[in-house]
C-alpha cells in the first residue's frame, strides 16, 4: 500500500500521521528561522494545531463556520489550515496579491467570521475594506507587533497568532483530548475549504471541496505515486492557497510521511534547492524553462570545448530517453556513452539542484517538449499531471515507471474520465467538487445530471490510456472565415524560438492570426550586438523600447516565426505580431497566480496595439 495510514477526513489524516511519527524527532516541516532551516516535529505541530483550534472555539468559531486566510507559504498557514480541518471550520485561502476590492468580494461571498493574515501589507489591505464585511468579527495577525500599532479596526477584535496559541495551550491543559473529540465529529461530507478560482473576467466562483473530495484525491495520487515515502524531503514554493500545491506538495506528501520544506520565495528556489536538497518537488513549467535557459546560457558563455561537450552529452541523453519512450533499452555502446555524459555534464546539473532529486511533478500548464527532453536526458524525470480546482484537483498523472512526454498521463485509479463528442474532457468520481458556493446555476453548468464535471479542456485518450490535452475549449479561436483554431499548440511551437519568451495569439472573429510577443531580451541583445549595435541595460524599460525600435530585432523574430510555422496550415500561421517591452506577470495582472495568461485582460490592455495589427491587411 502506498499510504502508511488509513483515514477518511483530513482531520483523521493529521491525527494518524501524528500517531505514527509523533514520538520521534522526524521533522514534519522545515522553515527558515534567522536564515537557517529549522525543523518542527509532528508532536510540536500537533501542539500548535490543538492550541489554535481551541482558541478559535473560544472566539465562537465552530463547525460550519468559515475563516479567511491571506498569507504567503509559512508554518502558520499550515497550522491554521489543520486547526480548521480538525474543528470543522472551512478555510477560505486567497492569493496574497489580491487587491482590497477582490478581498472584499471573496470574504463577503464566503461570509467569513474571522481572517488570519500574515503581515502589514495583508492587514492594511484588509483594514481598507473591513467595514464592508459585516460577518467578519475577528482579525488574527501572524506578526504580534501589528496588534499594538494599528488604527481602529471598525470594531473588530485584533489578536496575534502567538496570543491565540498561548490561549489555546491553557485551554488544552485544562481538559486533555479536546482536539481528538473535535476530530471525531468531522464527517467526510463536511466542507473542508472554499477556494475561489482566479477567473480572467468577472467575479471568481467559490469551489466547495469537502474532506471526502480531498481524501479521495490524496488516495488516488498516492496510488499513482507509490514512490513517495517517509524518507522523502519536498521543497514547496507554489502557493498553498492553490489546490495543486495544497494537494500535491502538502496533503499527499504529509499522508505519505514525507518532510516538507518551505522555500523562502519563488525567487529563491534555486538557492533553496541546494540548502534543502529535496528528493522531489512540485512545480509549474515556467521554473523548468528558466532552469534550462540558465544552464544553456552558462554553457554558451563558457569555453568552446565545454559547449561541444555539453551538446554531445545532450544529444546522447536525448537519444537514450527517446529509446526508453519507445519501450526499448539502450545498447552497451549508448549506455557507455551516457555514463560518460552523465559524469561530465548531467551529474553537475543535478548537483546544482541539491543532488538528490528523484523526480519533479509538473502541472498548471503544458510542459514544452524540448524542456521535458532536457530534464529527462539529465536524469531528472519531470512527471506531468493534469487537473483543476473543481476536481480537488488531480485528474490524471504520468506513471513514474512509464512516463510519456507530451501527455498528462493516465486517470487516477479511483476516478472516471471520458471524452465528449465535441472533444471536451469529462471526469466523474469522489474527487468532483460539491459545487460552487451559493451559485446553483454555475454548478449545474459545470456538472451535468449524470455527475460528469465538464473541464472546459479539449483532449484525446490514446490506445494505452494516456490523456493528451490539445487546448482549452473556451480558448478555441474561431476566425471570421469560420476556421476553428486551437492556440495552445501553435503558441507552444513558436516558443521553441530562443527569441520568444512569452506569446499570446489573437484571432477570434478575426480574418487572420496575430500575436503579442514578449521577446527574450538577453538573446535579442546578443543578436543586435552581433550586428555591431550598442545595447544598454535590458532591465531598463527605455532600453527595451529602443531595442524593439530596431528593424533588426523585428526581422530576427519574424525569421524565427516563419521557420517554426512552416508546417502549419495557412489559417494557423501568424501573419502579424507586436513586440512588447513588458512581460506578462502576476503583478501586472496579465498572469494568473499559476502563471497562465489572462487572455481577456491582455486583450483589454493592448487593445489598440491589437487593432493596429489588423489595419490595412485583408484575409486570404
N, C-alpha and C positions, 0 to 999 in steps of 0.2 A: 504494500500500500504506500502511495506517495506521501500521504498525510500521516503524521505521527499521533494525531488526536482525533476524537470524534466530537462533533458539535453541530448544532442546528441554528444558532444565532451568533452574531459577532461577540455578544457578551459571553456566551459559553466558550467560544473560541479563546477569548482572552483568559478566562478562568482556567481552562485546561492547559494552556501553554504555560501559565504561571505555576500550576501544579507540577508540570514536568521539569521546568527549569528554575523554579523559584528558590531551590535550596542550594544552588551553586553560584559561582561568580560569573557564569556566562553572560556577556552583555546582550541586552535586548536592543539597545540603541547606542550609537556613538554620536557626539556632537562637539563642536568646538567650544572650549572654555578658555579664555585668555590665550587664544592662538594655538591651543593644543587639544587634540581629540581626547575626550573623556568618555568613559563607559557609564551606562546606567543599567543595573541588573534588573531582571524581571521582578525581583522582590521589591526593589526600590520603585520601579514603575507601578507596581500594584498598590503600594502605599500612597503614591501621589494620585492615582486614579480613584481609589477609595475616598481619599480626603476630598477631592474635588467634587465627586458625585454627591457625597453627603452635604457638602457646602451648598451645592445647587439646591438640594432638597430644603435646606434651611432658609433659602431665599423664596421658597414657594414654587420652585420649578420642578415639576414632576412628570411622570409618564404621560406622553401625549403632547407635551409642550414642545416648542421649537426655540432654539437659540442660534444666533448668528455667529459666524466665525470668520474674522477678517485678519489674516496673518500669513506671512511667508512661512516656509517649512521650518519648523523648530520643535523641540520636545514638547512645549506647552500645547502645540496643535494636537499632537497625538494624545496627550493626557486629557485634553478637552473632549476629543472625539471618543475615546474609550470610556470616559466617565459618562458621556451622554448615552452611548450604546448600552452601558451596564445599568442605567437608570431609566431607560425607556424614553429618553428625550431625543428628538430628531435634531441633528445639527444642520445648519444652512451655511456651508462654506462658500466664500466668494473669493475671486481673484483680487489680490491687493492693489491691482492697477485700476480698479473701477472708480468711477467718478462719484461725487456725493449724490448726484441725481440718480445714478444707477443703483447705488446703495439704498437710497430711499425707496425706490420702486421694489426691489427684491425683498427687503426686510418688511415692508408693508404687506406685500403679497403673501409672504410666508407667515406673517403675524408673529414675529419673534417676541419673546418675553425678555430676553437678555442678549447681549452681544459681547463676545470676547474679542478684543483687538490687541495687536502686538506692540505698537509704538506710537510716537507722537503724530506721525503722518496719518496713520489709520484713524486714530482718535479724533484728530482735527477734522477729517472728512465726515466722520460720524456726527460730531457735535454740530456741524453746519446744518444737518437735516433732522437731528434727533427730535426736535419739537413736532415734526411732521409724521412721526412714527408712534401713534398712540398706544400700541400694545407693548412697546419697549419700556421696561421698568428698571433694569439693572445693566450697567456697563462695567465689564471686568477687563482690566488692563494688565498686560504681562510685565510692563516696566513699572515698578512700585512708585518711583518718584513722580509719575504722571498724576497720581491721585492728589498730590499736595499743591500742584501749581496750575490747576485747571479752573477756568471760569465756570459760571453757573451752567449746569448740565440739564437745564429745563426740568428740574425736579427729579431727575433720575439718580439712582444710587450709583456712586462711583467707588469701586473697590479694586484692590490689587489682586493679582493672581496669587501672590505669596500669602496674602491675608486669607484668601479662600482656602489654601492648603492648610494653613495653621488652624483656622476654624474647623475645617473638616477633620483634621487629625484629632482634635479634642472630642469631637462627636464620635469618631471611630473608637476612641479609647473607652468611652462610657459603656458601650454595648458591642462586644465582638460579633463579627459575622453579618453586619448590616449590609455590606455590599453583596454578599452571597444571597441574601434574601431578595435584594433588588433584582439580581441576575435571574433568579428562579422565576420571577414574574414575567420575564420577556418572552414573547411569542414570535415565531418566525414571520408571521404576518405583520408585526409591528413595523411602523416606518422607522428606518434607520437614519436616513438622510434625505434632504431635499436639495438637489443640485440644479442650479439654473444654467441652462445651456447658453452659450455665447453666440447668439444669433447674429447674422450680418445686418439685419434690418428689424425694426420693431422691437417690442419688449421681449426679453427672454422668457422661456417657459420653465416652470419648476418640475423637474423629473422626480417622481416619488419612487424611491428604492427602499424595499423592505430588507429586514435581516435575512429573510429567506432568499431574496434575489441575490444578495452578495455572497451568501454561503454557497449557493448553487454554483456561482461563477468561480469562487475560490476552489471548490472541489473539482470543477471541470478544468480549470487552469492548472491545478496541481497534478491532475492526471496527465495533462498534455506535457508538463514539465517535471517529470519524476526525478530529474537530476537535482532539483533544489533540496538541500539538506540542512541540518543544523550546523554544519561546518562552513556554510557559505557566509560571505560578507557582501552586502549590497550597498552600492553608493546611490543615494536618492537625491536627485536635483530637480526633477519635474514637479510642478505644483501639486501638492497633496489635495488641493481643493478640486482637482480634475479627477474624474473617475478612473482614468488609465493608470496614473501613478498610485492612486489610493488602493486599487485592486492589485495591480501587478507588483509595484515596488514596496508595498506596505502590508496589506492584509495577507496576501498569499505567502509572502516571504515569512511573515510572523507565524502563520499557521504551520509552516514547514520548519520552524525553529531557527531561521537564519538571523544574523545580526544586521541591522540597518544603520548605516552611517549617513548623516545629512551633509551634503555639500554646503559650503559657505553661501554660494550663489551660483547662478548659471555661468557667470563669468569666470568662476574659479574652478570649474570642473576638472580641467586638465591638471591643475596643481593638486587638487583633492584626490585625483586618481593615484598619484604617486604617494600621497600620505596615507590613504586608507588601504590601498592595494586590494580593491574588491575582487571577488570571484565572478560576479555577474552584475548587470546593470540594465535598467530600462531607459530608453531614450527615444528621441524622435530623429528622423533622417537628417535634419539640419546639423546636428552635432557630428554625425559621421561624415557628412560632406566637408565640414570645417576641418576635422582631423585629417582627412585625406588630402585636402588642399594644403594644409600646413606641412605635412610630410613632403609632398611634392615640391612645395616652394623651397623648403630647406635643402632638398636634393638638388634642385635647379641652381641654387646659389653656391653649391659646392664644386669640387674639382670634377673635371670631365670624366675621370676614371670612376669616381663614385656614381656619377649619373649613369654610366654604362652598366655598372654592376647592378644598380637598382632596377633599371629597365629589364635587364636579363632576368633578374630574380622575379620581378613581377610577371613576366611572360611565362616563366616556369610555374609559378604559383597559380596563375590563371589556367594554364593547361591542365595541371593536376586537379584543380577544382572542377573544371568542365568535364573531365573524365568521371569524377565522382558524382556529378549531377546526372550523368548518363548511366549511373549504376555500375561503373567499371572501376577496377583498381589500377593505379599506376604501375607500370612495369619497373623492373630493377633499375634501369637506366634513369628514368624520370624520377623515381624515388631517391636515387642518389643525388641527382641534380637539385631536387627540392631540399634535401638535407643540408646541402651546401648553401643554397639560397636562404634557408632559414637561419643558419648560423651567421651569414654575412649581413643579412638585411632584416628579416622578419622578427627575429628574436629581439633586436634592438627596438623595433616599433612596439612590440608587446611590452617591453620593459618601461617604455615611456607611459604606458597605461597601468603601471603597477606591477606588471609581470605575472599576475595570477588570474586574469580574465579567462573564464571558461567559455562564456558566450554573452552576447548582448541580446536584448529584446527590443525590437523597433516597432513603433506604432504611431498613430496620429496622422500619417501621410504615407505616400508611396516611397519606397526606398529605390533611388536610381540604380539601375542595373550595374553601371560601372562602379559605383560606390560599394555595392554588395560584393562584387567580384574582388575588389581591392581588399576588403576585410577578410573574406574567406581565404584568399590567397595568402594573407599574412597569418593565418591560423587564429583568426578572431571571428568566429561564426556570429552572424547577425540573424537572429531568428525573428522573422517578420510576422506580425499578427494583425488582427482587424477587429474593430468593434465600435461602439458608440455608447454614450452615456445611458441611453434608453435601454441598453441590453446589459447593463451592470459591470463592465462594458464589453467584455471579450466575447466575440462570436467565433473566431477561428484563430488558429496559430499553427505555424510550421512545426512538425515533429522534429525534435533535436537530432534524432538518429537519421532522418532523411529530409532535410530542409530543401525546398525547391525555390530558388531565387526567381522573382517575378510573380510569385503568388503570395497569398496571405495564409497559406496552409490549409488545414482541414478543420471542419467544425469541431468544437469541443465535444467530448463524448456524451454529454448529458443534454444536448440541445439539438434542435432540428434546423436545417437550412434548405431552402429551395429557391429556384429562380422563377419569377413570374413570367407570363407570356411576353411582357414588354421588356424583359431583361432585368427587372429590379430584384435585388436580393431581399428575401423574406426570411425571418427567423422566428421560431416559436419554442417555448420552454420555460423553465422556472427562473431564468435569468431576465425575462422581459419585465420591464417596469410595471408598477401598479397603474401608472397613468401620469398625466400632467396635473399638477396641483390646481384644484378649483377651475379646471378647464376641460370639461367633458367633450366639447366639440373637437378640440385639438387631439384629445385622446382617441376619440372614435376615428379620426382621420389617420392616426398613426397605427392603431391596432384594429384589425378587421374582426368581424364576428367570430371567425374561427381561431382567433388568438394569434394570428401572424402579425409580427411587427414589420412594418414597411420601412426599410432602412433609408430609402432615397438614393442608394448606390446601385450602379449597374455592374453586373458581373457574370461570370460563367464558371461552371464546375467541370473540371476535366475528367477523363475516364478513370483516374486514380483517386478522385475525390478532393483534389486541391482546388481551392477557390481563388479566382483571379478577379480583381476589381478593375474595371475598364474606365469608369467615370462616375461622377455624381449625376444622378437623374436630373436634379434641378439645375445642374451646371451645363446641361446639353445646350449648345448654341444652335439655333435654327436660323439659317441665313434667310435673307429676303427672297432668295430663289428657292426656298423650301428644303435646303440641304441640312440634315442633322449632323452636327459636328461635336465630337467629344474633345474638349480642350485639353484634358489631362495628359493623354498620350503624346499630343503634339508639344505641349509645354515640356514634358519630360525629355523628348527628343532634342529640343532646342537647348535645354540646359546642359547638354553634352558639350556645348561650346565653352571653352575656358574664359571667353569674354563676357559670358552672361551669368550673372549672379542670381537674379530673380526675373520672372517673366509672368505676365498675365495676358491671355488672349482676349480680344474683343471681337464680336461678330454676330451677336444675337440681333436678328431682324436687320442685318446689315448686308450690303452686297458682297463683301469680301472680308477676310480676316485681317486684323491689325494686332499689334502687340505693344504693350507698355513694358519696357525693359530697364532693369537696374543693372548696369554693367559691373563687372568685377574691375574696380578701378586700379588695383595692383597690376593686373595683367594689361589693362588698357594703357597704363602709364608706360609699361615696358615696350608696348607696340610703338607708341609715339616717340619714346626715347631712341628706339632703334632706327627711327627715321630722322634723327638729328634734332628733335624738338626738346626744348627745356620744359620740364613739368615740375611744379611746386608740390607742396604738401597736399596729398589727396584727401586728407581729412578736413580740409578747408573747403566749405561749400562753394566759395567763389572760384577756387581752383578747379573743382569738379565741373562747374558750369563752363569754365574756359576749355576744359578738355573736351566736353561734349560739343563745343562750337567748332572743333577741328573736323574738317571733312574726312581726314584720315581715320578718326575714331568711328564715324558713321560707316565709312566704307569697309572697315575691318569687321564690324558687327554684321553688316549686310552680307559680306562674303561668306561668313560662317553660317548665317541663316540659310542662304542659298544652298550651301553644301549639305547641311543637315536635313533640309526638307525636300531634297531631290527626289526621294522615292514616294512622296506624298501625292495624293490626288490634287488636282488644280484647286479645288474648293477648300482643301485643308492647308493650303500654303499661306503664310503671312506675306501680304503684299506691301504693307507699310508698317513702320514701327517708330516709336518715340523713345529716346533715351532719357532716363530720369536721374537727377543727381542725388535724390534722397531715397534710401532703401525703404521697403515695406517693413515696418516694425510693429511690435505690440504697443509701444509708447505713442506712436502717431496714429494708432487705431486702424492701421491697414492690415494687421495680422491679428488673428485670434490668439489667446494665450497659449494654444497648442500649435502656433506658428502656421496656421492656414490663412491664405489670403482672403480678406473680406472683399469679395468682388464688387459688391454694390457700393461699399464705402470708397474703394479705389476709383470706381467709375464716377462717383459724385465729386471726388476731389480733383480728378483730372478730366472732367467733362469737356472743357474747352480744348484741351490737347487731343482728346479722342475725336471730337468733331472735326478738328483740323486735318486729321489723317484721312477723312472721307471727303474732303473738298477737292473738286476738280478732277475726279477719277471715277470712271464708270466701271461697273462689274463686267466680267467676261460674258 
